[in-house]
Structure formats: C-alpha cells, structure tokens
Amino acid sequence: TGSNSNLSELASDFVAAVTPLIPPPLRFALKATGLADDSYVPMRDLFTNPSVSFAYERGWRQGFAAAGFPGPDKEAEMVQEYFEPVVIGSGPSTVVDMSCATGLFTRRLTKSNAYDRVIGCDYSDSMLSEARRRINSDPELRNRTPGQTRLDLVRCDVGNIPMRTDSVNALHAGAAMHCWPDLDAALSEIYRVLKPGGRYFATTFLAQYFRGLQASESGQTGPSIQAFQYFASTDELKDMIVKAGFDEEKVSVEVLGTACVVIRAEK
C-alpha cells in the first residue's frame, strides 16, 4: 500500500511538472483520472513552472523569431530609442521591465546605463530566481558602482502594480501581454504608474501564431482554459490601449513578420 501511495505521489508530481507542456484536452483527461487537479490556471501559472523558467533563454525565447521578433538585441535597441526622449534631461529616471521573465531585457536596459533605475518585475518566483542567477553571474551587473544604473527585481502582479501614480518614466513589456489574465486591469495600472508623457513599449503575438494551440482548446475561453490571450487584430490591441486611458493619437501598433506586434503608447 505504501509503495502504491509513493508511486501515485510520484506520478502526480511528474504531471504537475510537465503540465505547462500538456495540450488542454489532455489536461482535462488527466483531471478526470485524478492525476491533475483544478489548481493549474494556464494564463496565470505557465511561467511559474521552474522548467519553463529554465528553458526560457535556452531555446524558448529564440523560437519567437518564427513570428517575426527581431531578437533581443534589436528589440532592446528599439525600446531604448523610444524611451530616450522621456528620460534625457527629465531628472532621476525610472524604467520598469514588466513581466521581465529571466531578465533578458532587464539586463540590457541596465547595462545601457541610460537610466537611474531599472526595475524588473514578474509574477513568477521561478522566473525571478533565474533572472537573479543570471544577474549575479554577470560581473558587469553584479558589481554596480555609484553613477551606474541601479537594478532591482520585484515580484508583483501587473494588474496591481505596487508603485506610486505618475512615478515611472517608461515601461517595457516584451512578449508579455498575451500572458496577462486581466488585460484591462493590467493596462490601466500601467497607465496609472506612468508619468505624464511617459511611454509604454510592448511586444506580443497576433492570434495566428497560436492557431494550433487555440484549436486544441476546442473554442473554450477564459484564463482557466486558455494558455494565452489571443489577439485577432492590431485594431483590437489599439482599442485596449486607448480604453486604458492612452490618447489614440499617441498610440501606434505595427506588425513585424507574420505575427509579432509592436506597441508604442505615450501617456
């Protein structure tokens, strides 16, 4: 009996570890067997899995090139170019890298030394642990000196950002919006924390990139079912940004390649 109990626990632990990689219909089947429970919410928990955090810069993120993402170095260059007018001569500047994952862009923004402070934020403890490990293994980031950009990592929910209103010069969210369960809350919070004239730069995917995954969910919707948010068009995304408070004339949405969306918005 003890042996069977141990095997059952091992099986459950294994299912929990690989759940992010299991297609929705199979997840439902596993729930019926009792091996998987209802606690896993794809849109909330996918990136809290240590296996995904480990894989993120070891092949996962590189796969975004298929959608048209230019690659981290070029994307960071685009971000810095858009942020430059609102940080030069503005006094102490703070830039937030929201849903920073393993710190792919947090590190690049910090190394630019173009800002007084960079704050990398993520909901996932495991992502922040991997980001911290990568930062601590980089001498250029580990040994910050006075006059260089200060770097902090903060765990938070983008739908409830623990920052003062009108306190952030610019906010970046790279390949992130499709992972946020409550987009209205998230975008409203981003608008709130940005200073007047502050800028938001984001990348995400059009729905067509997830066509196969979306089909596997059999038309069922909601954060507890969907792995990601599915954006059918650039107009849909622009409407969301404007709804959050941004002036329509100061919002631009473009598509790179087949499905990489680049959003620029100014408060």
Disulfide bonds with the S-S distance in Angstrom:
none
